[in-house]
Amino acid sequence: MTKEELAQRRNELRLMRELMFRGQRDSKRLKKIKSKTYRQKLRKERLRNQELVEGSDMEDEDPEEADAKRAQERMSLKHKNNSQWARSMIKSGMMNDKENRDQMEESLRQGEKLRMKQLGRNENDSDDDRNVSDIEKNYGSDSEDESISRQKLGKGVMAMDFMKNADKREREQNLRDLNELRDYSLNSSELDKELFNESSTTSANINKNGGRRVYTPSAAIVSNETREADEKVLDEIKYDETKSLTNRLSKDSGKNNKNNKKRKADGADEDDEENVASNPWLDGFNDDGEGQRSTKLTVIDKNSNRLDKSAAKISKHATEKGKKRSKKDNNKDIEDNVVLDVNSVLNVKNNADSDEGEEFEQEGGESSDIKMFLQKDLIKEAFAGDNVFTEFRSEKKEVEEDEGDKEIDVTLPGWGSWAGGNKDKGSKKKKIIKTVNGVVQKDKRLDKGKKNVIINEKVNKKNIKYQANGVPYPFETMEQYERSLRMPLGQEWNSRSTHQKLTMPRIVAKHGSVIDPLKAPFK
């Protein structure tokens, strides 16, 4: 053997030993696992691999695996078009792409397949070609066929009690519908004769049986007549609106003229007005022309023709619109009747010039109920008697005395003094005064000379230990240090590379390397 072959053989043996060592280590670790779930999965995996090696038929799936697959199909949204991906595709207009459209069609096809599987039907089955006789045959089958079809649904959700009850109610409703259809099929010929005989007289749609609608040959004629009636009613509404608008304008002008003049009422006129108002025969003949309309009423029910129904609906809409318009007009009349005189201004006299009970006099000599005040007088009256500036000055003086230096008399009575009847009255004891330093002296306060400001200069001793006495080494000024503290270092605000650069230590040593201790230089 050559040297190259010998080296290659040695490398192969080394690799085999390495693989054997790793296999032994992994098997030793797996043997220590005591999880029952892991053992079950490992057993299933071993059986599956054995079936693959033996070449067994894979069509017969494991029942547990089939159940898990079925649950995954039900729970996932890959068979629906209301998932987040589908909504985003539809909203952004990406469905024009062929690939996206194919994926959407595949998901819808999967959903249809799952629904067919849930109902126990094949994909080739269709309900379009079935008629009443086929449905009767299906529902007329015996109980054995019914039990067999129930067993096809499996033991899932469809086998639960509430699903069975719902299915039973649905089948009963279907049987009732079948009976109605059977009765209808027997009397269909007589019904057709009645419908076509009445079409010549009514020329409208007729409903004889619930769930089925029959149209007469003259539907186009009815639609034309309905359109003409709608146009006619709309023209009448427009005419009434214009006429009522002119009458309302004339009435408003008459009201304004009457308000400007002085009113003079006579007893005879009031009696005539009361008689007219109490006469019910004159209520229908107003200036608006509402009394000239016909009082004929038409009752609308389900048997009425389409023309009457449409006319009643349009008239109802018109009356609601008229009520809303009358409300707006009344509010507008009230606003128009309120007149404000800008020139009428009231002067408020001072308390020194007039008594408290004296009323305000109006300038200009005009008699009016409107009372307006000057802004200056209102402010004076609002702030009358408020000693705000005096209170602020006294408060500032108290703060200065509290935070300034204080002189305390610490003299003890009876010490260093004579007592008795022969005591010299002229000799006075000296007082011992002690000065206690305050927060700041009165002459060195920051708010000195500022009348409108009180600056609190008290120091919280608990926060002193958290404050820096000076600027740390790398920084030269306080602004640099504060700017570095404001800069964030976390991964939420920086990229990964920047975060690593900012947080990496200045010196990095590998694991296991020897680090020599510090030595004093120049020795």
Summary of the structure (lengths in Angstrom):
residues: 523
radius of gyration: 51.5
end to end distance: 62.8
largest distance: 149.1
contacts: 917
relative contact order: 0.02
helix: 57%
strand: 4%
